[in-house]
Each structure stands twice: as C-alpha cells, then as structure tokens.
Amino acid sequence: MQDPDKVQDRLVADRKVRAVAQAGSYGTEEAWAGSQPTLVTFERGLLSPQTEARAGVTVRRFPYEKLEAWRDWDTAREEAPIALLATSRVVYDPTGHYGRIQRTLWNLNEERLAAHREDLLGQAAARLEAARRTTGPGHGIQEQLLALAEARAVAVELLYPALLTHIHSWPEFEIRLPHAWRAAAGLRFPKAVYRLDGLYGFGGEAEARRVLLATRGLGLVEQEKRARAAFQAGYYDGAVRYLRDEAARTHRPDLERWTYLSSARREKLGTLLGVTLSPLGPAALALAGELLQDAREGR
C-alpha cells in the first residue's frame, strides 16, 4: 500500500489542489484492520467529480468551483456528498471554504434539517412506488429479487440518512455499516433500526461464513477480501451487508435473467442475497415503506 501521508503531502504541494481532507475511519480512534485511507480534494481544472483508487489509497476529487458553490446550503443539498463533507477532517484549506461548508452542515437549524429529511423521504417514496409497479402478482422471481435489492438500496442511501437528521448526525458508509447504524441510532430509534436489520437477514458469524463461501466463482475477489477482513475483525453483519449489496450491484444482469441461470449459480447468488432469510418482492417494499414512516416520525 502507498504511504497515505506521502500521498497527502503530494496533493497539498500540487498547485491545482485547493483543499484536502481525510475521510473515513483510517487514522482515527475508530480505525480497524479494514479501514482504508481516503482523501477528499478540490482541484482546479476538473470538469466533474472523479474517484481514483491506487495501491490502497482512495482519492475523491471534486472541481474547485464546487468548493465555492457548496457553501450555499440549498446548492449543497442538491449536489454535494454532504455526509462525506461533514464528517471529513480538513488538513489543507487555504481559502477557508471547506471549513465554511462544514460549519454550515454542523449548524443547520431544525427547519433546514426537517426540509432535508422530507427531500430524502420523498425520493425514497418515489423509488419504492416505481418498484411496486414492477413487482407483485403475476411477476416472476427476478422481479422479487430486484425489489429486494431496491428496498435495501433505498433504506441505506436515503432512509438511514433521513433517520439520522433527527439527531443531526451524518451516516457513515463503511463496511461496518449495520454496526454503525445500531450505535448511532439503535437506542433512539429501535423500530427503524430493527427494520433495517430485517431487510438484510443478518445471522451473525454462521451466516457470514455461508455468504463468504458463496462468493467463489462469481468474480467478487476484491469484495471477498474486504468482507473477510471485516469477518476476521468480528464485523460479521458488516461483511454480510456489504456482500449482499455488492452481489446485487455487480450481478444485476443475473437477477434480471434468473430463470436462465444454472442451478449452481442460482444457489450461490441466492445465498449471497439471503433469499431464504429476507423478505422478497412486495414484502421487502412494504418493510421499506414502514421504515420510511419510522424515519419520518423518528421512532
């Protein structure tokens, strides 16, 4: 792996780079064996955001113009990765703009937080409704599986962040995610967190072992390595959550043509997705709908 400090020093010395921050748990008290060094930069000359992963270090690059634009909350909530910006640790900020963005995010009033929550819930409701129209009576197993994948994506990308607005907290999206949402929100919002867990069919160490074995032959080599690191650290449900989501993302074509797959491939993918432990089709969407209401009410 590259030395993250040397990568950071090179970025700070680059005249195109106008801000640098560290993101994720690497280098903090919450770091663990699977933490990956991640840097956030704003650079002149970029036309669009880019992500570069090289020798174990990830750099999230954004155009310099966004460093100015995202000081405005209404612009930031439409465009910016606000959780990433709010939770990163600034190491170089000669213009002071990164710090201003963070102060805006840290000091949002209840009215703005409520509006942001409703935005997230509105997006979630629209996606769930679209999924309902393509599943249900008369549809096959592939539609049931795609509905489960969409319910999980909506829960993690929109409903979990919406839930955290009640306590003015920002989500983390590391491989430890289920452990993070239990720690951040489990005591305050037990119903919502219970539904998040229910969507994934967690089963502790035994289920994590089954899921890791099922990755063989499915082209998930790098994902299996990361999940195994989480397993070895004791983040069993984190490994399962990550592999379930990665299997749905990377093997969507297989889900769309499920009935044409070999029985061995269906069995492996079924284990990865947790089809015997999780709700499918309309049941998964209904559970996500209940989570939406829990996130709205904060319960």
PyMOL commands that set and color helices and strands:
alter all, ss='L'
color gray80, all
select helices_A, chain A and resi 4-13+64-69+73-79+82-87+97-106+110-132+141-167+177-185+190-200+204-214+221-233+236-250+252-256+258-260+263-273+281-297
alter helices_A, ss='H'
color red, helices_A
select strands_A, chain A and resi 17-23+38-43+50-54+57-63+89-92
alter strands_A, ss='S'
color yellow, strands_A
deselect
rebuild
show_as cartoon
